[in-house]
Each structure stands twice: as structure tokens, then as C-alpha cells.
Amino acid sequence: MALVVLGCGWIARRHAAAARRLRLPLIFASRDADRARRYAREFGGVGAYGDYAQALRDSRARAALVCTPHDRHLDDVLEALAAGRHVLVEKPLARTLEEADRMIAAAARADRVLMTAENFRFMPAFRWVRRALDAGLLGERREVHLVARGWRRHAGWRLTPDAGGGALIDGGIHYVHALRWWGGEVRRVFALRPPQTIADMAGEDAVALLAECEGGVIAFLSNSLGAPGLPRFQWSSVTGTRATCFVDNRGRWALVRGTDGFRLRVFWRDTRGHEAMLRAFGDSMTTGRASETDGAEGRRDLAVVLAAYRSIAEGCPVTPGC
Ligand SMILES: NC(=O)c1ccc[n+]([C@@H]2O[C@H](COP(=O)([O-])OP(=O)(O)OC[C@H]3O[C@@H](n4cnc5c(N)ncnc54)[C@H](OP(=O)(O)O)[C@@H]3O)[C@@H](O)[C@H]2O)c1
């Protein structure tokens, strides 16, 4: 049974490459039939359509991968569910909590899986951080520090208000997910944004976010698209009472360093977690069990992003979801 890829853009290529390695049959849907055929040729797809709805009706389709801009996620997810397909939707799940709730309710009504394609959750290096925490290697957790800053000149839909925001709701939401996963649920967020560098972008090009998580853990996230001159080599860290765990943002290594010495792990395979994510989606469809990044989890990430936006607008700390 095949997966229908809705939207033949950049991230669709990552999913298609992972699906091909896992030998999962793919059907490509594009607004442009030629593009769908090109992707099908390149990634060994079993079908190609110039229309999303037609592709979803293909009797071989079991699920849909929504790889479209943020303002299309709601409609594309609802259409896929209405066609009886399980759905893996790119992050952010939605642009508002209301949109997220509509998707979650529709998936429950249709008795279909709704999973957020939060690949950071499936990156082997990032999972190793979580295991180090669970094994007590860091002691009691105290601080999470995430830095993802660089220069990225976007074009097209990402520059418009339809994206639902700027850096944080786009690439930054991955780090919000890691922050919650390693630091615990966010109780309060205070966020600021510097003066804009990328003038033609409707959303923010940079944000600094300070969060208070459960148990008093403090997390800091600095995320920027408007910071020229920085190396791509950046890492995040979690500090506990006994050690700090550092992890390469691109998932190639992680290390723990502290009072009990030093442990380094290097990762070679599926470093961005796309294969593991597709396997988890498959498991969820087969067993009916919620995946680690189900709709509710995508909604919680979004709630933190939206709280940060409100904090920026109001100049005070905000509790996510309130
Ligand atoms: N997990 C990650 O690391 C990661 C990285 C990048 C992006 N993403 C997410 O993936 C989604 C797509 O991002 P992307 O970078 O792949 O974007 P992209 O390269 O612009 O691709 C989006 C595709 O959506 C389709 N589309 C449908 N309606 C459109 C419209 N009105 N305007 C533009 N495109 C439209 C187009 O495909 P057709 O013309 O073929 O229909 C387009 O190629 C977003 O949710 C984004 O946040 C995730």
C-alpha cells in the first residue's frame, strides 16, 4: 500500500529518499503533473498525479504525507482524512490551535492516524540525549540551551503572513520540540525579537526565548535566520547536576561530559531521523497506537510557539495554551 506525497517541493525530496531506502511505494501529487512525474521517475514512484484529490483517491493509497506550505496544512489534512487516508503532516502541524484542534478531531472521527513529521524526535543523536537523561547520567536536569542561528534568505510563501509567523514557527519549532522533550512541559515563556534584518519577510527573522519548564528547569532558545557569518556547526546542550550533554544540531554526534567522565557517540545512519519517522508512522498505522509525535504533540509544540509570539507582542511572560 502506497504513501501519497502531497506537494513536490524541498521536504518532499527528503521523505521520498527515506521512503525509497525503506522500499515504501510512493505516489506523487503536484499541482503540476510534469513535476509529479519527474519526482516519480527520480524516486521510483508508482504513480504521479497533477491533482491532489485524484491522488488521494488512488486505490493503492494507504496514507498521505502533507508536504505543502503552512496555510494549506488544514485543508490538505482534512481532504486526506476524508479520503480515508492516515496522515503524516509536516511541521508545524498548523498555524493556530483552532486549526490543530480541527485536524485532531477529524482524525479521531475518521479513526485514522494523524502524526506530525517532527523528525528531531527520531534523530538518533537526539534520542541518545533523552536516553542519557532517563539513565540519570546528567543527574537532576537544570538547564537546556538551544542555539540555531544562521543566514537563510527564504523566498515565496515563507515571506508572507500566510506562513503563520517567521523563523520560530518554521525551523525553530524543531528546537521547541527538543526543548519540551528534554526540559519538560513549558509553564511560562518570555520571548523577544531583535530588529529585523531580512526586511521583506512578514514574520520574525530571529527570536530569543526563555522558558520555565516543569520542575523549575530553565530553557533558552536562540533561533535566527538573519545572522550572517556564523558557522553551520552548532550544538545544543542539556545540563544536570552531574554532567552536561552536548549534541550536534545536525545529529552527527553527542557527548556527555561531567563529574563521571566523558562519553562520546558518533552517528552515521539516518542522522536526520527521516527513516525512523516513517517506520514510526507505519507502526502507528498498523497497531493503532499513537506515535510519539501525534497530533496532540504537534499541538503542544505549536502552543509554545504561539505563546512566544504573544509574549513578543505583549512584552510579558505567557503560559502556553492560555
Ligand atoms: N522537517 C524539516 O526539516 C522541514 C524542512 C523544510 C520544510 N519543512 C516543512 O515542509 C513543508 C513544506 O516546506 P518546503 O520547504 O518543502 O516548501 P516548498 O519547497 O516550497 O514545497 C512546498 C510544496 O507545496 C506545494 N504547494 C501547494 N500549494 C502551494 C502554494 N500555494 N505555494 C507554494 N507551494 C505550494 C508545491 O508543490 P506542487 O507545486 O508540487 O504542488 C510546493 O513545491 C512546510 O510545512 C515546512 O515547514 C520541514
The ligand as an ORCA input file, in Angstrom:
! r2SCAN-3c Opt
* xyz 0 1
  N      11.237     18.727      8.746
  C      12.030     19.601      8.182
  O      13.228     19.615      8.422
  C      11.460     20.565      7.190
  C      12.315     21.265      6.317
  C      11.740     22.109      5.369
  C      10.356     22.275      5.320
  N       9.566     21.623      6.202
  C       8.098     21.812      6.171
  O       7.605     21.178      4.986
  C       6.542     21.934      4.436
  C       6.914     22.343      3.007
  O       8.116     23.079      3.039
  P       9.154     23.040      1.804
  O      10.408     23.646      2.291
  O       9.201     21.695      1.213
  O       8.431     24.064      0.827
  P       8.499     24.093     -0.750
  O       9.821     23.629     -1.231
  O       8.006     25.437     -1.158
  O       7.437     22.987     -1.186
  C       6.086     23.113     -0.886
  C       5.281     22.476     -1.991
  O       3.896     22.636     -1.701
  C       3.157     22.707     -2.907
  N       2.239     23.840     -2.857
  C       0.893     23.741     -2.822
  N       0.336     24.947     -2.778
  C       1.322     25.847     -2.810
  C       1.355     27.253     -2.789
  N       0.242     27.990     -2.724
  N       2.546     27.860     -2.828
  C       3.676     27.141     -2.873
  N       3.710     25.788     -2.871
  C       2.543     25.139     -2.851
  C       4.166     22.853     -4.036
  O       4.250     21.587     -4.647
  P       3.490     21.269     -6.017
  O       3.666     22.501     -6.871
  O       4.253     20.099     -6.478
  O       2.062     21.005     -5.715
  C       5.479     23.137     -3.345
  O       6.580     22.605     -4.048
  C       6.322     23.092      5.402
  O       5.375     22.715      6.348
  C       7.674     23.253      6.071
  O       7.633     23.873      7.336
  C      10.087     20.763      7.109
*
